[in-house]
């Protein structure tokens, strides 16, 4: 099925968020931003073999990372509980990378990142 990876990740994230000790606003932020992110992904293959991992950067924030670790791409996209995000990736043999992020003051957006990310994965032959 075309949406298997999307559905798997949404279910896993929902479970992790519900079981966490985050406050209601933080849970809502993570849930909404993860749903938005996954809805923007064009190719289910982009999400193949990814996994969730909690992170805590102390005063810089905390949340969930979506982690890639395969021969095509290594890194993560981090969803902060305050609507911020950050990402860092190395592609292929480490010959090039992509990093960035934004504070959550004005909400969450990820469309430009996803377009660039999927274009890089297409170039490498992953999708």
C-alpha positions in Angstrom: 0.0 0.0 0.0 1.3 3.5 -1.0 0.8 5.0 2.4 2.2 2.3 4.7 5.2 4.2 6.0 3.1 7.3 6.6 0.5 5.5 8.6 3.1 3.6 10.6 4.8 6.8 11.6 1.6 8.5 12.5 0.6 5.6 14.7 4.0 5.4 16.4 4.2 9.1 17.0 0.7 9.2 18.4 1.5 6.3 20.8 4.8 8.0 22.0 3.1 11.4 22.5 0.1 10.0 24.4 2.5 8.0 26.7 4.7 11.0 27.4 4.6 13.3 30.3 4.4 16.4 28.1 1.8 19.0 28.9 -1.4 19.2 26.6 -0.1 22.1 24.6 3.2 20.4 23.8 1.4 17.1 22.9 -0.9 19.1 20.6 2.0 20.9 18.9 3.9 17.7 18.2 0.8 15.9 16.9 -0.2 18.7 14.6 3.3 19.3 13.3 4.0 15.7 12.7 0.7 15.2 10.8 1.4 18.3 8.7 5.0 17.1 7.9 3.8 13.6 6.9 1.0 15.1 4.8 3.6 17.2 2.8 5.7 14.2 1.9 5.0 13.2 -1.7 6.7 9.8 -1.8 6.0 7.1 0.9 9.5 5.7 0.1 11.0 8.9 1.6 9.9 7.6 5.0 11.0 4.0 4.6 12.9 2.6 7.5 12.7 5.8 9.6 12.2 5.7 13.3 11.2 8.1 16.1 13.5 9.1 18.9 13.0 11.5 21.8 15.5 14.3 22.3 16.1 16.7 25.1 18.5 19.6 24.5 18.0 21.2 27.9 17.1 24.9 27.7 17.2 24.7 23.9 14.1 22.5 23.8 12.9 18.9 23.5 10.7 16.8 21.2 10.8 14.0 18.7 13.3 13.3 16.0 12.4 11.4 12.9 15.6 9.5 12.1 17.0 8.2 8.8 20.0 5.9 8.8 20.7 4.1 5.5 23.2 4.1 2.6 21.4 7.1 1.0 20.8 9.4 3.9 21.8 9.7 7.6 20.3 12.3 9.9 17.1 13.5 11.5 14.3 16.0 11.4 13.5 17.3 14.9 10.0 18.4 15.9 10.3 20.7 19.0 7.3 20.9 21.4 7.3 24.7 20.9 6.6 24.4 17.1 10.2 24.8 16.2 12.1 22.4 14.0 15.7 21.5 13.2 17.3 19.1 10.8 20.7 17.8 9.8 21.5 15.2 7.0 24.4 13.7 5.2 23.8 12.2 1.8 25.4 9.2 0.1 29.0 8.8 1.2 28.9 12.0 3.2 29.8 14.1 0.2 27.2 16.7 0.9 24.9 17.7 3.7 21.8 19.7 4.5 21.1 21.5 7.8 18.6 24.1 9.0 15.7 24.8 11.2 13.4 27.5 12.5 12.1 28.7 15.8 8.4 28.0 16.5 7.4 31.6 17.3 5.3 31.9 14.1 4.2 28.3 13.8 5.5 25.3 12.0 6.4 25.0 8.3 8.3 22.4 6.4 7.3 22.5 2.7 10.6 23.9 1.3 12.6 21.4 3.3 10.6 18.4 2.1 10.8 19.5 -1.5 14.6 19.9 -1.2 15.0 16.6 0.7 12.9 14.6 -1.7 14.8 16.1 -4.7 18.1 15.0 -3.1 16.7 11.5 -2.5 15.5 11.3 -6.1 19.0 12.4 -7.3 20.5 9.6 -5.3 18.0 7.0 -6.6 16.4 6.3 -3.3 12.9 7.4 -4.5 
